[in-house]
Amino acid sequence: MPTALLSVEIAVVVVLVLLAVFLATTYARRRVISRGAILFVPCGWRPNRRNRWRLGHLRLGNTRLEWFSLLGVSSRPQRGWDRVSVDLESPRAVRRSDVIDFMPDAVPVPCTDNGVTFELALTPGAYTALRSWSEASPPGSTANVA
């Protein structure tokens, strides 16, 4: 009996250590990603309406808009768009197929980058900040704003 109890205690300690490592890694990754830039969490991304939403972080840099998957260890963006080439449309009304479980108040925002369409799911406040970032491009650039 004492051997079984010791095995359970070891298993609980291992699970707790793994959970602590996961949480610390997630926190450290988010800190690395957000260094020196505005970061929206959560943010949804999908390449088209047929695909499901993927949850992640959206970072506004000086010249790029970058999307990072929520989970993972990489500090490199999974998607990125140049500030001058991305075109943000007005948010669409939320349809039943657009329901975003992880963000009940999110609105889908159709976007285009050099002819490639995709959608971002943002809260209304995050959309306003993204629109302001897009419209406030540096002098001499040719940002596309609606």
Secondary structure, 3 states (H helix, E strand, C coil): CHHHHHHHHHHHHHHHHHHHHHHHHHHHHHHHHHCCCEEEEEEEEECCCCCCCEEEEEEECCCEEEEEECCCCCCCCCEEEECCCEEECCCCCCCHHHCCCCCCCCEEEEEEECCEEEEEEECHHHHHHHHHHHHCCCCCCCCEEC
